[in-house]
Amino acid sequence: MPARQYHSAVPNAFDLMLRLVIALVLGAFVGLERERQERAAGLRTVTMVSLGSCLFTIVGAYGFSQTDPSRVAAQIVTGIGFLGAGTIFLRKDLVRGLTTAATIWAVAAIGMAAGTAQYFEAVFTTLLILAVLMVLKPIEKRFFKRPNEAMVNLVVPRSADEIERVRTALAGIGAYPMSIRIHELNDTDDRLEIDVGLPHQRTTSELLRQLRTVEGARQILISRDLVEDRIRAGN
């Protein structure tokens, strides 16, 4: 039985360049939104995913005379799955990076659509992705509120009620410790590492101000995603 012929006429150079440029531009639009949110996969990463997927699709469709283009498309989906998995991590039983991974996966589809000259589908999907990332996020935060998180390090004088004093200070702004680790620095001091749950309306500055009220507290260090503070401040 003769092999099936999947090869079709190769588009001219201008058409091929147009497909690559469209994939680059559409990927860049999504990448700009991710860069604005300071995500791990930003402008360059997302743009490269779209551009690479487009070229793989073109090569699979026109580069080999007896190759099924759908096989190349399937390998792109699988490969992007591995790339997206690298953006997902687990912290305190919470999964992070799923939206970024899903964005990379969707942008690969945009590149594949551009590679097969399905420009309407590529452009419309880009608009839908941007709508999901930019429009649905405020809605999600409004109706499905979750506490923000911060990691706090501070040194306090050792005492029987040192944890309770910190807990009381946090409660002043509605914050609470989710986990506490205690390290003995010397004969008189302890270093506390605290994962803090913080209400949405509270800022890092307020948290710092409350921790300064703890008697004897010093060397206070707060690690937190400051993007949330800037959004609330309207900047």
C-alpha positions as a LaTeX table, in Angstrom:
\begin{tabular}{lrrr}
\hline
Residue & $x$ (\AA) & $y$ (\AA) & $z$ (\AA) \\
\hline
Met1 & 0.00 & 0.00 & 0.00 \\
Pro2 & 1.59 & 3.31 & $-1.04$ \\
Ala3 & 2.49 & 5.81 & 1.64 \\
Arg4 & 0.01 & 8.62 & 2.14 \\
Gln5 & 1.12 & 11.96 & 0.76 \\
Tyr6 & 0.64 & 14.82 & 3.21 \\
His7 & 2.95 & 17.29 & 1.52 \\
Ser8 & 1.25 & 20.27 & $-0.11$ \\
Ala9 & 2.58 & 23.18 & $-2.11$ \\
Val10 & 5.04 & 25.24 & $-0.11$ \\
Pro11 & 3.87 & 28.85 & 0.31 \\
Asn12 & 6.11 & 31.58 & $-1.00$ \\
Ala13 & 8.70 & 33.22 & 1.23 \\
Phe14 & 6.55 & 36.26 & 1.97 \\
Asp15 & 3.65 & 34.09 & 3.16 \\
Leu16 & 5.95 & 32.08 & 5.42 \\
Met17 & 7.47 & 35.22 & 6.91 \\
Leu18 & 4.00 & 36.68 & 7.43 \\
Arg19 & 2.98 & 33.61 & 9.43 \\
Leu20 & 6.06 & 33.84 & 11.61 \\
Val21 & 5.62 & 37.58 & 12.19 \\
Ile22 & 1.96 & 37.15 & 13.12 \\
Ala23 & 2.86 & 34.38 & 15.57 \\
Leu24 & 5.53 & 36.64 & 17.07 \\
Val25 & 3.20 & 39.65 & 17.41 \\
Leu26 & 0.30 & 37.71 & 18.89 \\
Gly27 & 2.61 & 35.93 & 21.32 \\
Ala28 & 4.10 & 39.29 & 22.30 \\
Phe29 & 0.65 & 40.68 & 23.14 \\
Val30 & 0.07 & 37.87 & 25.61 \\
Gly31 & 3.66 & 38.09 & 26.84 \\
Leu32 & 3.26 & 41.79 & 27.62 \\
Glu33 & 0.35 & 41.03 & 29.91 \\
Arg34 & 2.37 & 38.33 & 31.67 \\
Glu35 & 5.33 & 40.71 & 31.95 \\
Arg36 & 3.07 & 43.35 & 33.47 \\
Gln37 & 2.08 & 40.85 & 36.14 \\
Glu38 & 5.77 & 39.97 & 36.65 \\
Arg39 & 5.21 & 36.28 & 36.01 \\
Ala40 & 7.98 & 33.75 & 35.47 \\
Ala41 & 7.05 & 33.34 & 31.80 \\
Gly42 & 7.11 & 36.93 & 30.56 \\
Leu43 & 7.40 & 38.71 & 27.23 \\
Arg44 & 10.36 & 36.86 & 25.76 \\
Thr45 & 9.35 & 33.40 & 26.95 \\
Val46 & 5.76 & 33.56 & 25.72 \\
Thr47 & 6.80 & 35.15 & 22.41 \\
Met48 & 9.37 & 32.41 & 21.80 \\
Val49 & 6.77 & 29.72 & 22.51 \\
Ser50 & 4.43 & 31.19 & 19.90 \\
Leu51 & 7.17 & 31.71 & 17.33 \\
Gly52 & 8.70 & 28.28 & 17.85 \\
Ser53 & 5.35 & 26.52 & 17.62 \\
Cys54 & 4.66 & 28.35 & 14.36 \\
Leu55 & 7.95 & 27.28 & 12.81 \\
Phe56 & 7.55 & 23.67 & 13.96 \\
Thr57 & 4.11 & 23.64 & 12.35 \\
Ile58 & 5.44 & 25.07 & 9.08 \\
Val59 & 8.30 & 22.59 & 8.95 \\
Gly60 & 5.96 & 19.71 & 9.77 \\
Ala61 & 3.50 & 20.74 & 7.08 \\
Tyr62 & 5.90 & 21.59 & 4.26 \\
Gly63 & 9.35 & 20.35 & 5.20 \\
Phe64 & 8.89 & 16.60 & 4.64 \\
Ser65 & 7.13 & 15.02 & 1.70 \\
Gln66 & 5.80 & 11.96 & 3.55 \\
Thr67 & 5.19 & 13.28 & 7.04 \\
Asp68 & 1.79 & 13.62 & 8.67 \\
Pro69 & 1.62 & 17.24 & 9.95 \\
Ser70 & $-0.64$ & 16.14 & 12.80 \\
Arg71 & 2.24 & 14.11 & 14.26 \\
Val72 & 4.35 & 17.26 & 14.53 \\
Ala73 & 1.43 & 19.12 & 16.11 \\
Ala74 & 1.03 & 16.37 & 18.69 \\
Gln75 & 4.72 & 16.57 & 19.57 \\
Ile76 & 4.44 & 20.34 & 20.01 \\
Val77 & 1.61 & 19.88 & 22.50 \\
Thr78 & 3.63 & 17.29 & 24.40 \\
Gly79 & 6.78 & 19.42 & 24.44 \\
Ile80 & 4.92 & 22.50 & 25.62 \\
Gly81 & 3.46 & 20.39 & 28.42 \\
Phe82 & 6.96 & 19.80 & 29.78 \\
Leu83 & 7.81 & 23.49 & 29.50 \\
Gly84 & 4.62 & 24.49 & 31.29 \\
Ala85 & 5.25 & 21.98 & 34.06 \\
Gly86 & 8.45 & 23.83 & 34.87 \\
Thr87 & 6.45 & 26.92 & 35.86 \\
Ile88 & 4.32 & 25.02 & 38.40 \\
Phe89 & 5.49 & 24.64 & 41.98 \\
Leu90 & 4.03 & 23.64 & 45.33 \\
Arg91 & 4.33 & 25.84 & 48.40 \\
Lys92 & 2.60 & 25.17 & 51.68 \\
Asp93 & 0.16 & 22.75 & 50.03 \\
Leu94 & $-0.84$ & 25.42 & 47.48 \\
Val95 & $-0.17$ & 24.94 & 43.78 \\
Arg96 & 1.32 & 27.96 & 42.02 \\
Gly97 & 1.94 & 28.70 & 38.34 \\
Leu98 & $-1.00$ & 26.85 & 36.80 \\
Thr99 & $-2.24$ & 29.96 & 34.98 \\
Thr100 & 1.22 & 30.61 & 33.57 \\
Ala101 & 1.50 & 26.99 & 32.40 \\
Ala102 & $-1.95$ & 27.14 & 30.79 \\
Thr103 & $-1.00$ & 30.41 & 29.09 \\
Ile104 & 2.12 & 28.86 & 27.57 \\
Trp105 & 0.04 & 25.92 & 26.35 \\
Ala106 & $-2.59$ & 28.22 & 24.78 \\
Val107 & 0.02 & 30.47 & 23.16 \\
Ala108 & 1.56 & 27.41 & 21.50 \\
Ala109 & $-1.83$ & 26.82 & 19.88 \\
Ile110 & $-1.80$ & 30.41 & 18.61 \\
Gly111 & 1.57 & 29.81 & 16.99 \\
Met112 & 0.32 & 26.61 & 15.39 \\
Ala113 & $-2.74$ & 28.41 & 14.02 \\
Ala114 & $-0.54$ & 31.14 & 12.55 \\
Gly115 & 1.72 & 28.48 & 11.05 \\
Thr116 & $-1.20$ & 27.04 & 9.10 \\
Ala117 & $-2.42$ & 30.51 & 8.01 \\
Gln118 & $-5.52$ & 30.38 & 10.22 \\
Tyr119 & $-5.13$ & 34.03 & 11.05 \\
Phe120 & $-8.67$ & 34.72 & 12.23 \\
Glu121 & $-8.53$ & 31.85 & 14.71 \\
Ala122 & $-5.10$ & 32.96 & 15.94 \\
Val123 & $-6.12$ & 36.60 & 16.44 \\
Phe124 & $-9.48$ & 35.79 & 18.02 \\
Thr125 & $-7.90$ & 33.28 & 20.41 \\
Thr126 & $-5.31$ & 35.88 & 21.42 \\
Leu127 & $-8.11$ & 38.30 & 22.30 \\
Leu128 & $-9.88$ & 35.62 & 24.31 \\
Ile129 & $-6.68$ & 34.75 & 26.21 \\
Leu130 & $-6.12$ & 38.41 & 27.05 \\
Ala131 & $-9.72$ & 38.68 & 28.22 \\
Val132 & $-9.26$ & 35.69 & 30.51 \\
Leu133 & $-6.01$ & 37.06 & 31.97 \\
Met134 & $-7.06$ & 40.70 & 32.31 \\
Val135 & $-10.83$ & 40.69 & 32.78 \\
Leu136 & $-11.50$ & 37.52 & 34.74 \\
Lys137 & $-8.75$ & 38.09 & 37.30 \\
Pro138 & $-10.43$ & 41.09 & 39.00 \\
Ile139 & $-13.74$ & 39.20 & 38.98 \\
Glu140 & $-12.09$ & 36.17 & 40.52 \\
Lys141 & $-10.50$ & 38.29 & 43.25 \\
Arg142 & $-13.78$ & 40.04 & 43.98 \\
Phe143 & $-15.96$ & 36.97 & 44.36 \\
Phe144 & $-13.40$ & 34.35 & 45.43 \\
Lys145 & $-11.20$ & 36.18 & 47.91 \\
Arg146 & $-8.24$ & 34.35 & 49.40 \\
Pro147 & $-5.85$ & 35.73 & 51.97 \\
Asn148 & $-2.55$ & 37.06 & 50.75 \\
Glu149 & 0.63 & 35.58 & 52.14 \\
Ala150 & 3.91 & 36.92 & 53.44 \\
Met151 & 7.01 & 35.36 & 54.93 \\
Val152 & 8.29 & 37.17 & 58.01 \\
Asn153 & 11.69 & 36.85 & 59.70 \\
Leu154 & 12.45 & 38.68 & 62.93 \\
Val155 & 14.60 & 38.39 & 66.02 \\
Val156 & 12.93 & 38.63 & 69.44 \\
Pro157 & 14.14 & 38.24 & 73.02 \\
Arg158 & 13.53 & 34.70 & 74.25 \\
Ser159 & 10.54 & 34.43 & 76.59 \\
Ala160 & 7.66 & 32.12 & 77.37 \\
Asp161 & 5.18 & 34.35 & 75.52 \\
Glu162 & 7.28 & 35.45 & 72.52 \\
Ile163 & 5.00 & 33.71 & 70.00 \\
Glu164 & 1.88 & 35.06 & 71.68 \\
Arg165 & 3.23 & 38.61 & 71.50 \\
Val166 & 3.83 & 38.27 & 67.78 \\
Arg167 & 0.42 & 36.68 & 67.28 \\
Thr168 & $-1.23$ & 39.59 & 69.11 \\
Ala169 & 0.56 & 42.14 & 66.96 \\
Leu170 & $-0.52$ & 40.37 & 63.77 \\
Ala171 & $-4.12$ & 40.18 & 64.97 \\
Gly172 & $-4.16$ & 43.98 & 65.14 \\
Ile173 & $-4.54$ & 44.07 & 61.33 \\
Gly174 & $-6.42$ & 40.80 & 60.97 \\
Ala175 & $-3.31$ & 38.80 & 60.06 \\
Tyr176 & $-2.48$ & 35.40 & 61.53 \\
Pro177 & 0.47 & 32.96 & 61.55 \\
Met178 & 0.00 & 29.89 & 59.35 \\
Ser179 & 3.26 & 28.28 & 60.42 \\
Ile180 & 6.11 & 29.26 & 62.75 \\
Arg181 & 9.72 & 28.06 & 62.85 \\
Ile182 & 11.96 & 29.00 & 65.77 \\
His183 & 15.77 & 29.13 & 65.60 \\
Glu184 & 17.90 & 29.76 & 68.68 \\
Leu185 & 20.45 & 32.46 & 67.86 \\
Asn186 & 22.18 & 32.64 & 71.25 \\
Asp187 & 21.41 & 32.37 & 74.95 \\
Thr188 & 18.93 & 35.25 & 74.88 \\
Asp189 & 17.45 & 35.60 & 71.40 \\
Asp190 & 15.37 & 33.56 & 68.94 \\
Arg191 & 14.82 & 34.07 & 65.24 \\
Leu192 & 11.22 & 33.47 & 64.16 \\
Glu193 & 10.29 & 32.51 & 60.60 \\
Ile194 & 6.54 & 32.96 & 60.17 \\
Asp195 & 4.27 & 32.33 & 57.18 \\
Val196 & 1.59 & 34.96 & 57.63 \\
Gly197 & $-1.94$ & 35.05 & 56.22 \\
Leu198 & $-2.78$ & 38.68 & 55.43 \\
Pro199 & $-6.21$ & 40.15 & 54.55 \\
His200 & $-6.50$ & 41.57 & 51.02 \\
Gln201 & $-6.99$ & 45.15 & 52.17 \\
Arg202 & $-3.79$ & 45.14 & 54.23 \\
Thr203 & $-0.42$ & 46.22 & 52.85 \\
Thr204 & 3.17 & 45.25 & 53.60 \\
Ser205 & 3.72 & 48.63 & 55.27 \\
Glu206 & 0.93 & 47.93 & 57.73 \\
Leu207 & 2.36 & 44.51 & 58.49 \\
Leu208 & 5.79 & 46.01 & 59.13 \\
Arg209 & 4.28 & 48.67 & 61.39 \\
Gln210 & 2.53 & 46.03 & 63.48 \\
Leu211 & 5.64 & 43.88 & 63.85 \\
Arg212 & 7.57 & 46.90 & 65.11 \\
Thr213 & 5.17 & 47.06 & 68.07 \\
Val214 & 6.47 & 43.70 & 69.34 \\
Glu215 & 8.68 & 44.48 & 72.33 \\
Gly216 & 12.34 & 43.89 & 71.54 \\
Ala217 & 11.71 & 42.87 & 67.90 \\
Arg218 & 14.55 & 43.69 & 65.49 \\
Gln219 & 16.02 & 42.63 & 62.15 \\
Ile220 & 12.52 & 42.41 & 60.66 \\
Leu221 & 12.42 & 41.02 & 57.12 \\
Ile222 & 9.22 & 40.62 & 55.08 \\
Ser223 & 9.07 & 38.72 & 51.77 \\
Arg224 & 5.91 & 39.19 & 49.75 \\
Asp225 & 4.55 & 39.61 & 46.22 \\
Leu226 & 4.51 & 43.40 & 46.00 \\
Val227 & 2.42 & 43.37 & 42.80 \\
Glu228 & $-0.66$ & 43.02 & 44.99 \\
Asp229 & 0.25 & 46.17 & 46.93 \\
Arg230 & 0.73 & 48.16 & 43.75 \\
Ile231 & $-2.63$ & 47.04 & 42.37 \\
Arg232 & $-4.44$ & 48.07 & 45.52 \\
Ala233 & $-2.61$ & 51.40 & 45.55 \\
Gly234 & $-3.82$ & 52.06 & 42.01 \\
Asn235 & $-0.35$ & 52.39 & 40.50 \\
\hline
\end{tabular}
